[in-house]
Amino acid sequence: MTIQSTQAQSVVPAHHDELILVIKRSLFKDIDTWHGLQAVEYAPYAELIHTHKEFLPRSQMEMDPTYKQIIPYLVFKHQDTYFLMQRQAKATETRLQSKYSLGIGGHIRQEDMEGSDLTVWARREFDEEVIFKGNYTIEPLGILNDDSNEVGKVHIGFVFLLHGDTADIQVQSELKSGTLLTLEECKKFYDSMETWTQIIVDYLVK
């Protein structure tokens, strides 16, 4: 994710100040020693979240790096193409407005919780953000941590690769547009991508 403003002020409008799922940063082992996308076993992290989950106001959490907001981050793939989206200029998260993203996802609210199965949360996020008329399988890629900027410091991503059987996919919600592109074509938008998406592109290329 990429910052557009580093001013110490809330980036979430009052009417969007929902209670979101967070975990104390100190509960993530060795989080201060690595950066990027790291392949891990998801089960222990799902149990960690289930045991230590808190639901706190989003406006406070955006400014509190002692917590990590849990974000399912879903990358859609069909054959050799990936679904690259652009956020609207009026997206709720002002620091990500108009940025390009491979990640479908968002915050988890208490009413979104069903057990500790991360794939259930991932499917819900996918259904909320896009319209897809087909079937897909989910492949866990790993956990994404990026403390290089103010947005990344307060979020942690659980990244999934969704393999779809059709190209019939389109955006909704706060997304402006979306199109299926090869990795080489995605790289043309690299400088305008969220930092998280840049990290994933680098990972997939390698």
N, C-alpha and C positions, 0 to 999 in steps of 0.2 A: 504494500500500500504506500501511497506517496502523499506527502503533506503539501497543501497549498498555502497553509497559514500556520505559524508557530506561536501565535498570540495565546496567552494564558486566559482563554475564555471558552465558555461552553460552545460546542459546535452542534449541539442538538437542540432544536426548538422545544419550547416548554410542552407543546401539545404532543410531542413524540417521546416524552420522558417516561418510558415504560420500564418495568422491572425486568432485568435481563440476567441470564445465567453467567456467573463469574466464579472463579476459583482463585484463592490467594496464590500469588506468584511463587511464594516460598515452597509451595507443595509440589511444584514441578522440579524434579531432580535435575541438577546441572544445567538449568535453563540459561544461566549467565555464561556458560562456556561454549555455546554453539549458536550458529546463525544459519538460516536457510531452511531447506526441506530435508528432514531426516526420517528415514524409514524406521518404523517401530511396530511393536505389537500393540494393537489398539485396546485389547481387553483390559490390561492394567490401568490404562488411562480412563476408560469408561467407568471402571470401579472407583477410581480416584474422584472423578466428577460426581458420581452418584453419592459417594460418602460425604464429600466436602462442599457440595454445591451451595451457593448463595444466590439470592435474587435481589439485586440492588439497582437503584435508579441509574439509568444510562448516562444522564448528564454528569453524575458524579464519577462514574467509572471511566468516562472518556478522559478524565483528568487525574486518575489515580493509578500510577504504574505499580502499586503494590498488589494489584489484582490483574488477572488476565481474563478478558471476555472470550468465551468459547464460541468459535465460528466454524460451522461446517462449510467447506470451500470445495465446490464441485466443478470438475472440469469435464465437459461433454465432448466425446469423440465419436465420429462416425467414419468408419474405414480409416483413411489417412488424413482426415480433416478434423479441426477443433473449432468449437463454437466461440468466436471472439465477439464480445459485446462492448458497447459503449454506454456509460452511465449518463443520465440526463444532466443538464446544466443546473437543475434545481433539485438534485438528489438530496436526501435528508442529511447524509454525511457530507458536509461542505468541502472537506479536504479531499474528497474523491470525485467531485463533480467533473463530468465530461471525460473522465479517465477510461481507458480501454482495459478490459478485464476478461480473463478466461474463467474466473471464479464465480459460480452461482452460489449464493449463500447469504447468511445474515445472522443476526443475534437470535438466541433461543430464549423464549419467554417461559414462565412457569406452566402456562397452559399448553405449551408445546411438548412438555416432557411426557414420555411414555417409557418407563423403565430406564435402562442405561445403554440401550442399543444405539450406537452412533449411526448406523445405517438407516434406522427409522427416522432420526432427525434429518439425515441427509436427504432422504426421499421427500420429506415434507418441504424442505427448503426448495428443492428442485421444482415441486409442483406449484409453489407459490411464485416463483420467479419467471418460469417459462411455460410455454404451451408446447407439449411434445406428444405427438400421436404415433406412438410406437412402443417398443419394449427395450429395456436396457438392463445391463448387469453392472454391479458396483465393485470396483477394485480399490481397496485402500492404498494410498500412495505413501502417506506419512504425516508427520506433524511439521507445521511451518512456523518458525519463530524468527521475527525480524525486529530487533531493538534499535535499528539505525535511525528511526524517526519516531515522532510522537504518536502517530497512529499505531504503528507496529508494537510499541512498548506496552500498549494496553490490550492487545489482542493476541490470540494464538489460534492458528488454523488447523483443522483436521481435514486433510486434503483427500478427496476421492476422485478416481477417474471413472466416469460413466461411459460405458460402451453401448451406444445406441444402434438399433437395427434399421433406422431410416433417417433421412435428412430433413424430415418434416418437423422442424423446431423453430419457434419464434419467441421473442421476448415479450414480457409484460412487466407490471410493477414499475420500479424506478429506472428501468433500463430503456435507453433510447433506441438502440438498434442492435442487431446481432447477425452474424453471417459465418458460415463454415469456411475455414481457410486451412491450408497446409501450414506446418510450422514455419516453413520458409516465408510464406505470405504473412503470417502473424508477426514475424520479426521486423517487417516494414513499419509496424506501429510501436515498436519496442520503447522508444523514448517517451511515448505518451501513455504507457501502461502504468497501472498500479505496481508498486514495488513487489507485492506478492506475486503478481502475474509474471513479472520479469524473472523472479526466482524460479517459478514453475517452468517457464519457457527454457531457461538455461538447463534445468533438470531434465526436461524431455529431450532436448537436443543432444545431451550427453548420453 
